[in-house]
Each structure stands twice: as structure tokens, then as C-alpha cells.
Amino acid sequence: KSDKIREGFLFKEGSVLNEEYINSLTSDNEKEAAHQMNRRSEFRVLRKDYVPAGTNLDIVDINIVTNPDDNSVLFTEQGGTGTYLSTCIINGYNESFAFDKGADPMISLNKAMDLLKWGAISKENFEGDPEKVLANNTIADRAVINIKEITIGNVTVNDVQLKVTYKLNYGLVFGDGLMKQFGKYNFNTKTHKLTID
């Protein structure tokens, strides 16, 4: 230990920075510097393998409250086409999808390239030989991608196959077959909510 200088003021080694000493200082700036010295904290790591002891709290009553809006997401209607646009989460990335009742699950080339670029999917997610499917810095038309998980609202479906389709008007298209995997679903055109039960 030695003398300390704080904010340009000298504090001698051994000075006790109690209220009496600090109040005896001449200027407010010097007093504030002394207060800062008092607030200084030092920490030492005593050991790196510390595990806190487990504690059990007495649970008297559990009241589970569910949010009814957790199982729904908003959607918009595409004018005149009968197509609904809504949102989902694919492997952790928020995405929009179009609902077309009779369609198979599809993904556009651009959206598939984005997911590949962002790291949401990798070459291991493609069916077949990745060298052929990903030749010429693109993805082959009609290639099949295995998606780990898709979430709509609070419902998640695992291991979904999407087919890359070059001439697709939307980034993602889901049909009745995929939507039924999430459960009973309903597009309410009055509230514009897609609800999954």
C-alpha cells in the first residue's frame, strides 16, 4: 500500500476515510474524491470450482396462468388471392410465410440462400449429395431441405422438409399438411389471428 492520488488530490497512506476526516477536507471536490475512494471495492477469486449449495423452497401453492395469445399470431390477407401471410420462427430466425391450403411446404431460392448464408441451415441439412445440390454457388431447383424446427405462436414442429422452388412468389409457403402438424389451426378473418390449438 502507498499514498493514493484521486482526482488530483493526495491521500496519505494510513488515512482513515471516515465521515469526520472527509468533513475536515477543504473543498467539495476533495470530499467527493474521498467518498469515491470509500466506494472502491476490491475482489479476489478464492477458488474457481465453487458450486452453491442447493436449496429447496417450500412450495405451498402453484398457480399456472396461461396467456391465451401465446398460441396465436397475426396474419394479413393477400388481396384477392385467398393467400394469408403470417410469421414463424425457422431454426431461431423470424420469417414470414404464405398459407396456400393445397400447397406442399416450399421455400424460395432466395430465402434458402439467406438461411444458408446466416447459418440457420448448412449443407448437412440438404437431402442427397451436397456437392450436387449446392453446385455453382446456388441451390438446385426442387432440392429438399431438412429444417430442425419451425415455431408458430407457442407450438414447435421438428424435422420439417421444405422443397426449394425457383418460381415462388413468397419466401416460404406452408399448406394444410404442414399446418396440421402444428395442431388444429384457424385463420380468423375478423380478428386477423392465426390460432393453433
C-alpha positions as CSV (number, residue, x, y, z in Angstrom):
1,K,0.0,0.0,0.0
2,S,1.1,3.5,-0.6
3,D,-0.2,7.1,-0.9
4,K,-3.1,7.4,-3.4
5,I,-3.9,10.2,-5.7
6,R,-7.6,10.5,-6.7
7,E,-9.0,13.4,-8.9
8,G,-5.7,15.2,-8.3
9,F,-5.9,15.1,-4.5
10,L,-3.3,13.2,-2.4
11,F,-4.5,10.8,0.3
12,K,-1.7,9.7,2.6
13,E,-1.2,6.0,3.4
14,G,-2.9,5.1,6.7
15,S,-5.6,7.9,6.4
16,V,-8.9,6.6,7.6
17,L,-11.6,8.0,5.3
18,N,-14.4,8.2,7.9
19,E,-17.0,11.0,7.9
20,E,-15.0,13.1,10.4
21,Y,-11.9,13.0,8.2
22,I,-13.9,13.7,5.0
23,N,-15.8,16.6,6.5
24,S,-12.5,18.2,7.6
25,L,-11.3,18.4,3.9
26,T,-11.3,21.9,2.4
27,S,-13.2,21.6,-0.9
28,D,-16.2,19.8,-2.1
29,N,-14.2,18.2,-5.0
30,E,-11.7,16.8,-2.5
31,K,-14.6,15.5,-0.3
32,E,-16.1,13.8,-3.4
33,A,-12.8,12.2,-4.3
34,A,-12.5,10.8,-0.7
35,H,-16.1,9.4,-1.0
36,Q,-15.1,7.7,-4.3
37,M,-12.1,6.1,-2.5
38,N,-14.6,4.8,0.1
39,R,-16.8,3.3,-2.6
40,R,-14.0,1.4,-4.2
41,S,-14.4,-2.4,-4.0
42,E,-11.7,-5.0,-4.4
43,F,-12.4,-8.6,-5.3
44,R,-10.3,-11.7,-5.1
45,V,-11.0,-15.0,-6.7
46,L,-10.6,-17.6,-4.0
47,R,-11.5,-20.6,-6.0
48,K,-12.8,-21.4,-9.4
49,D,-14.8,-24.6,-8.6
50,Y,-17.4,-23.1,-6.3
51,V,-20.8,-24.6,-6.6
52,P,-23.6,-23.1,-4.5
53,A,-25.4,-25.4,-2.1
54,G,-28.8,-26.4,-3.4
55,T,-31.8,-25.0,-1.6
56,N,-35.3,-26.3,-1.7
57,L,-38.1,-23.7,-1.2
58,D,-41.3,-24.9,0.3
59,I,-43.9,-24.5,-2.5
60,V,-47.3,-24.2,-0.9
61,D,-49.5,-23.5,-4.0
62,I,-48.8,-23.4,-7.7
63,N,-51.0,-21.3,-9.9
64,I,-50.3,-21.7,-13.6
65,V,-51.6,-18.9,-15.7
66,T,-51.5,-19.3,-19.4
67,N,-51.6,-16.5,-21.9
68,P,-54.3,-17.2,-24.5
69,D,-52.5,-15.1,-27.0
70,D,-49.3,-17.3,-26.9
71,N,-50.9,-19.7,-29.3
72,S,-51.8,-17.2,-31.9
73,V,-50.0,-14.9,-34.4
74,L,-51.4,-12.1,-36.6
75,F,-51.8,-12.6,-40.3
76,T,-52.8,-10.4,-43.3
77,E,-54.8,-11.4,-46.3
78,Q,-53.2,-11.0,-49.7
79,G,-55.9,-9.1,-51.7
80,G,-58.0,-11.2,-54.0
81,T,-55.7,-14.3,-53.9
82,G,-57.1,-16.0,-50.8
83,T,-53.5,-16.3,-49.5
84,Y,-52.7,-15.5,-45.9
85,L,-49.4,-14.1,-44.8
86,S,-48.1,-14.7,-41.2
87,T,-44.9,-15.2,-39.2
88,C,-43.0,-18.1,-37.9
89,I,-39.5,-18.9,-36.5
90,I,-37.3,-21.2,-38.5
91,N,-34.2,-22.5,-36.6
92,G,-34.2,-19.3,-34.5
93,Y,-34.8,-16.8,-37.3
94,N,-38.1,-14.8,-37.7
95,E,-39.6,-15.3,-41.1
96,S,-42.8,-14.6,-43.0
97,F,-44.8,-17.4,-44.7
98,A,-47.7,-17.6,-47.0
99,F,-50.5,-20.1,-46.4
100,D,-51.8,-21.9,-49.5
101,K,-54.1,-24.7,-48.4
102,G,-53.3,-27.1,-51.2
103,A,-49.5,-26.5,-51.3
104,D,-46.6,-28.6,-50.2
105,P,-44.1,-26.9,-47.8
106,M,-41.9,-24.9,-50.1
107,I,-39.1,-22.3,-49.8
108,S,-37.9,-19.9,-52.5
109,L,-34.3,-20.0,-53.7
110,N,-33.6,-16.5,-52.2
111,K,-34.9,-17.4,-48.8
112,A,-33.0,-20.7,-48.8
113,M,-29.8,-18.9,-49.8
114,D,-30.4,-16.4,-46.9
115,L,-30.9,-19.2,-44.4
116,L,-27.7,-20.8,-45.7
117,K,-25.8,-17.5,-45.5
118,W,-27.0,-16.7,-42.0
119,G,-26.0,-20.2,-40.7
120,A,-29.6,-21.3,-40.0
121,I,-29.0,-24.3,-42.2
122,S,-25.9,-25.9,-43.5
123,K,-25.0,-28.3,-46.3
124,E,-25.8,-31.2,-44.0
125,N,-29.5,-30.1,-44.0
126,F,-29.9,-31.0,-47.7
127,E,-31.2,-34.4,-48.9
128,G,-28.8,-36.1,-51.3
129,D,-25.2,-35.2,-52.3
130,P,-24.4,-31.7,-51.0
131,E,-21.8,-31.2,-53.8
132,K,-24.5,-31.7,-56.5
133,V,-27.3,-29.8,-54.6
134,L,-25.1,-26.8,-53.9
135,A,-23.2,-26.7,-57.2
136,N,-22.3,-23.4,-58.9
137,N,-22.8,-21.3,-55.8
138,T,-26.6,-21.9,-55.8
139,I,-29.1,-24.4,-54.6
140,A,-30.6,-26.9,-57.1
141,D,-34.3,-26.4,-58.0
142,R,-36.5,-28.9,-56.1
143,A,-33.8,-29.7,-53.6
144,V,-35.1,-30.8,-50.2
145,I,-34.0,-29.1,-47.0
146,N,-34.5,-30.7,-43.6
147,I,-35.4,-27.9,-41.2
148,K,-34.7,-28.7,-37.5
149,E,-37.7,-26.7,-36.1
150,I,-40.4,-24.3,-37.1
151,T,-42.4,-22.4,-34.5
152,I,-45.7,-20.7,-35.0
153,G,-47.1,-19.0,-31.8
154,N,-46.0,-21.3,-29.0
155,V,-46.1,-24.5,-31.0
156,T,-43.0,-26.1,-32.5
157,V,-42.8,-28.8,-35.1
158,N,-39.5,-30.6,-35.6
159,D,-37.9,-32.2,-38.7
160,V,-39.8,-30.4,-41.4
161,Q,-38.9,-30.9,-45.1
162,L,-39.1,-27.9,-47.4
163,K,-38.7,-28.1,-51.2
164,V,-36.7,-25.3,-52.9
165,T,-38.8,-23.9,-55.7
166,Y,-37.3,-21.3,-58.0
167,K,-40.5,-19.7,-59.2
168,L,-42.1,-19.0,-55.9
169,N,-43.8,-15.7,-55.2
170,Y,-43.2,-15.9,-51.4
171,G,-40.1,-16.8,-49.3
172,L,-42.0,-19.6,-47.6
173,V,-45.2,-21.4,-48.5
174,F,-47.0,-23.7,-46.0
175,G,-50.0,-25.8,-46.8
176,D,-52.7,-27.7,-44.9
177,G,-50.5,-30.7,-44.5
178,L,-47.8,-28.8,-42.6
179,M,-50.2,-26.7,-40.6
180,K,-52.0,-29.8,-39.3
181,Q,-48.7,-30.9,-37.8
182,F,-48.9,-27.9,-35.5
183,G,-52.4,-29.0,-34.4
184,K,-55.8,-27.7,-35.1
185,Y,-55.4,-24.3,-36.7
186,N,-57.8,-21.5,-37.6
187,F,-57.4,-18.3,-39.6
188,N,-59.9,-15.9,-38.1
189,T,-60.6,-13.2,-40.8
190,K,-62.4,-10.9,-38.4
191,T,-59.5,-10.7,-35.8
192,H,-56.8,-11.5,-38.3
193,K,-55.3,-14.0,-35.9
194,L,-54.0,-17.5,-36.7
195,T,-54.7,-19.6,-33.7
196,I,-53.3,-23.1,-33.1
197,D,-54.9,-25.4,-30.5
